[in-house]
Amino acid sequence: MKRLDVPAVQAVTTYIKDKYGIEGDLPFSDDFDDLAFRHQDNKKWFGLLILVDRQRFFPDEKAGEMYLLNLKSDPKKIMERVAAMPVTIPVRAMVFGS
């Protein structure tokens, strides 16, 4: 793994492991910077932690990379869980029809 030792990434992965007993897996065989978190029963992912180009989301900021955490859940539950995490993570929610 190249950059998964970033403190914020470690905080997220530790939180998910401690709270739910789930460790992330590497979903892409040639990529060691992204993690998928999957339900234990059906193996569908509920969270995807990916390394992205900062300027795709913040074009006015300097170049660089950042981790983005994509969570599949009720938006209210996501905000409750993120608020309980020991790090601050900017969140943008996309809600698709019911």
C-alpha positions in Angstrom: 0.0 0.0 0.0 1.4 3.4 -0.9 -0.6 6.1 0.8 -3.1 4.4 3.0 -1.1 5.3 6.1 -2.4 8.9 6.0 -3.7 9.7 9.5 -7.3 10.5 8.4 -7.5 7.3 6.4 -6.2 5.4 9.4 -8.9 7.0 11.6 -11.7 6.0 9.2 -10.5 2.4 8.7 -10.0 2.0 12.5 -13.4 3.4 13.2 -15.1 1.0 10.7 -13.1 -2.0 12.0 -13.8 -1.2 15.7 -17.4 -0.3 15.2 -18.5 -2.9 12.6 -15.7 -5.5 12.6 -15.0 -4.9 8.9 -11.7 -4.3 7.2 -11.4 -2.7 3.8 -10.3 -4.6 0.7 -8.5 -3.5 -2.4 -11.3 -3.5 -5.1 -9.0 -2.8 -8.0 -6.1 -5.3 -8.7 -3.7 -2.6 -9.9 -4.5 0.1 -7.4 -3.3 0.1 -3.8 -4.8 3.5 -2.8 -8.5 2.7 -2.7 -10.5 0.6 -0.2 -13.9 -0.9 -0.4 -15.9 -1.7 2.8 -18.4 -4.5 2.2 -21.4 -6.0 4.1 -20.4 -9.3 5.5 -23.5 -11.1 4.4 -23.8 -10.1 0.7 -20.4 -8.6 0.0 -22.0 -5.5 -1.5 -20.0 -2.4 -0.7 -21.3 0.2 1.7 -18.3 2.5 1.6 -15.6 3.3 -0.9 -12.5 5.3 0.1 -10.8 6.5 -3.0 -7.8 8.8 -3.8 -8.8 11.6 -6.2 -7.4 14.8 -7.7 -8.2 17.7 -5.4 -8.9 20.1 -8.2 -11.8 18.0 -9.5 -13.8 19.1 -6.5 -11.9 22.3 -5.5 -10.7 23.9 -8.7 -9.5 27.1 -7.0 -7.2 25.2 -4.6 -3.6 24.1 -5.2 -3.0 20.8 -7.0 -2.8 17.6 -5.0 -4.6 14.5 -4.0 -7.2 13.8 -1.3 -9.2 10.9 -0.1 -13.0 10.8 -0.8 -15.3 8.6 1.3 -18.4 7.5 -0.6 -20.9 5.9 1.8 -24.1 4.1 0.8 -26.7 4.8 3.6 -29.5 7.0 4.7 -28.1 10.6 4.5 -29.2 11.3 8.1 -27.4 8.2 9.4 -24.3 9.2 7.4 -24.1 12.6 9.0 -24.6 11.1 12.5 -21.7 8.6 11.9 -19.4 11.2 10.3 -20.0 13.5 13.3 -18.9 10.7 15.6 -15.6 10.1 13.8 -12.4 11.5 15.3 -11.6 13.5 12.1 -13.4 16.1 10.1 -14.3 15.0 6.6 -16.0 17.3 4.1 -19.2 15.6 2.9 -21.3 16.2 -0.2 -24.4 14.0 -0.4 -26.1 12.9 -3.6 -29.6 11.5 -3.0 -31.3 9.6 -5.8 -35.0 8.8 -5.8 -36.4 6.3 -3.5 
